[in-house]
Amino acid sequence: MNICAENPMQNKLIKITCLSFGIAARIVRIEGGQTVWERLNEVGLHIGDRITVIRRAPLHGPLLVQCNGQDIAISSSIAVKIFVQVAA
């Protein structure tokens, strides 16, 4: 079963792990506790930020994203907690 089967172009919320390379999206929800929020805040990711997936490491490795002009690596365990909406 493909957990990324939804079409991101339908303006629905999707996990950033399902976002195609090079597609800009806006962070709209972050699930998780204080630790997740603190970690994302430390690397400069916030609700409302525009983000693009640049690369995925194999075997559930980290995602490399671009946000606010910076390349940021996010562990896959945190990335699945970030929900985005494709930017118009």
Long-range contacts (C-beta under 8 A, 24 or more apart in sequence): 8-86, 9-86, 11-85, 11-86, 12-85, 13-83, 13-84, 13-85, 14-83, 14-84, 14-85, 14-86, 15-79, 15-80, 15-82, 15-83, 15-84, 16-51, 16-53, 16-63, 16-65, 16-74, 16-79, 16-82, 16-83, 16-84, 17-56, 17-63, 17-76, 17-79, 17-80, 19-53, 19-84, 19-86, 20-53, 21-53, 21-54, 21-55, 22-52, 22-53, 22-54, 23-52, 23-53, 23-86, 24-50, 24-51, 24-52, 24-86, 24-87, 25-50, 25-51, 25-52, 25-84, 25-85, 25-86, 25-87, 26-50, 26-51, 26-84, 26-85, 26-87, 27-51, 27-82, 27-83, 27-84, 28-83, 28-84, 28-85, 29-82, 29-83, 30-81, 30-82, 30-83, 31-81, 31-83, 32-78, 32-81, 36-78, 36-81, 39-78, 40-74, 40-78, 40-82, 43-72, 43-74, 44-68, 44-70, 44-72, 45-72, 45-74, 45-82, 50-87, 51-84
